[in-house]
């Protein structure tokens, strides 16, 4: 089994929620789960039951299989791909100034890690 399938599905749920113009609170309420559990699903790849995934898809007015579309094949780049997807979901919606600040911080952290190695 692909170890990052939950991260992918969580990212797809977030993508579809934003496309639908829904808040986490609204989607959670429509799906019968707590907003904090939805946040874990979307951002941390928390395991959700098939029933929960089905309710989320129904609340988003999409088919369940759409949440599994474009599932990446496992590869050596898997961790990097997942990290990029998670980073993208974290910074989506930031204005250009704030995004530049986040990128400058990440660059400094990477530089510090490279110096440690």
MARLO-928281 format. One line per 10 residues: number of its first residue (from 1); their letters; for each residue x, y, z of C-alpha. Coordinates in nm, 4 decimals, always signed. Example, Ala and Ser with C-alpha at 12.3 -4.5 7.8 and 13.67 -1.06 7.14 Angstrom:
BEGIN
1> AS> +1.2300 -0.4500 +0.7800  +1.3670 -0.1060 +0.7140
***
This chain:
BEGIN
1> XXXXXXXXXX> +0.0000 +0.0000 +0.0000  +0.1199 +0.3515 -0.0716  +0.2244 +0.4956 +0.2612  +0.1257 +0.8472 +0.1659  -0.2214 +0.7741 +0.0332  -0.3764 +0.9481 +0.3349  -0.1728 +1.2632 +0.2725  -0.2828 +1.2618 -0.0907  -0.6506 +1.2120 -0.0071  -0.6315 +1.4801 +0.2619
11> XXXXXXXXXX> -0.4770 +1.7251 +0.0181  -0.7447 +1.6421 -0.2409  -1.0212 +1.6980 +0.0172  -0.8730 +2.0392 +0.0997  -0.8394 +2.1241 -0.2697  -1.2032 +2.0326 -0.3376  -1.3225 +2.2162 -0.0242  -1.1471 +2.5355 -0.1311  -1.2770 +2.4967 -0.4862  -1.6287 +2.4711 -0.3425
21> XXXXXXXXXX> -1.5696 +2.7839 -0.1337  -1.6331 +2.6014 +0.1932  -1.4780 +2.6603 +0.5311  -1.3477 +2.3679 +0.7360  -1.6297 +2.4280 +0.9832  -1.8969 +2.4017 +0.7146  -1.7554 +2.0867 +0.5527  -1.7054 +1.9248 +0.8921  -2.0640 +2.0024 +0.9950  -2.2049 +1.8718 +0.6665
31> XXXXXXXXXX> -1.9984 +1.5537 +0.7008  -2.0698 +1.4896 +1.0689  -1.7099 +1.5211 +1.1889  -1.5298 +1.7779 +1.4001  -1.3361 +2.0620 +1.2367  -1.0221 +1.9476 +1.4209  -1.0515 +1.5962 +1.2735  -1.1008 +1.7462 +0.9272  -0.7868 +1.9568 +0.9816  -0.5930 +1.6421 +1.0718
41> XXXXXXXXXX> -0.7233 +1.4673 +0.7600  -0.6369 +1.7598 +0.5320  -0.2945 +1.8475 +0.6703  -0.1490 +1.5463 +0.8501  -0.2712 +1.2534 +0.6462  -0.4804 +1.1280 +0.9383  -0.6542 +0.8016 +0.8554  -1.0226 +0.8415 +0.7870  -1.2675 +0.5548 +0.7462  -1.4195 +0.4865 +0.4078
51> XXXXXXXXXX> -1.7520 +0.5965 +0.5533  -1.6022 +0.9332 +0.6520  -1.4368 +0.9735 +0.3113  -1.7704 +0.8928 +0.1480  -1.9500 +1.1537 +0.3621  -1.6829 +1.4137 +0.2835  -1.7114 +1.3442 -0.0899  -2.0910 +1.3660 -0.0697  -2.0720 +1.6960 +0.1175  -1.8338 +1.8248 -0.1498
61> XXXXXXXXXX> -2.0760 +1.6977 -0.4165  -1.8104 +1.4852 -0.5846  -1.7629 +1.1132 -0.6370  -1.5363 +0.9288 -0.3913  -1.3032 +0.8180 -0.6699  -1.2251 +1.1832 -0.7469  -1.0382 +1.2049 -0.4158  -0.8041 +0.9301 -0.5370  -0.7380 +1.0794 -0.8806  -0.3778 +1.1565 -0.9720
71> XXXXXXXXXX> -0.2473 +0.9366 -0.6932  +0.1300 +0.9430 -0.7370  +0.3219 +0.6232 -0.7850  +0.5581 +0.5382 -0.5025  +0.9136 +0.6368 -0.5725  +1.2284 +0.7632 -0.4075  +1.0887 +1.1113 -0.4591  +0.7728 +1.0280 -0.2625  +0.8772 +1.2094 +0.0543  +0.9774 +1.5169 -0.1428
81> XXXXXXXXXX> +0.6517 +1.5136 -0.3405  +0.4449 +1.4792 -0.0268  +0.6465 +1.7506 +0.1448  +0.5938 +1.9828 -0.1506  +0.2204 +1.9116 -0.1541  +0.1936 +1.9761 +0.2192  +0.3959 +2.2963 +0.1892  +0.1794 +2.4098 -0.1008  -0.1373 +2.3512 +0.1011  +0.0084 +2.5485 +0.3924
91> XXXXXXXXXX> +0.1014 +2.8560 +0.1867  -0.1934 +2.8547 -0.0524  -0.3837 +3.1765 -0.0134  -0.0961 +3.3835 +0.1228  -0.0377 +3.7152 -0.0444  +0.2923 +3.7672 -0.2296  +0.4606 +3.9520 +0.0576  +0.3816 +3.6811 +0.3104  +0.4762 +3.4047 +0.0679  +0.8138 +3.5731 +0.0107
101> XXXXXXXXXX> +0.8661 +3.5871 +0.3884  +0.7849 +3.2160 +0.4256  +1.0181 +3.1237 +0.1396  +1.3008 +3.3336 +0.2885  +1.2535 +3.1524 +0.6210  +1.2574 +2.8115 +0.4545  +1.5698 +2.9061 +0.2593  +1.7469 +3.0075 +0.5829  +1.6429 +2.6827 +0.7533  +1.7671 +2.4741 +0.4580
111> XXXXXXX> +2.0968 +2.6620 +0.4605  +2.1363 +2.5934 +0.8341  +2.0586 +2.2228 +0.7863  +2.3107 +2.1997 +0.5017  +2.5761 +2.3528 +0.7263  +2.5010 +2.0920 +0.9970  +2.5500 +1.7995 +0.7595
***
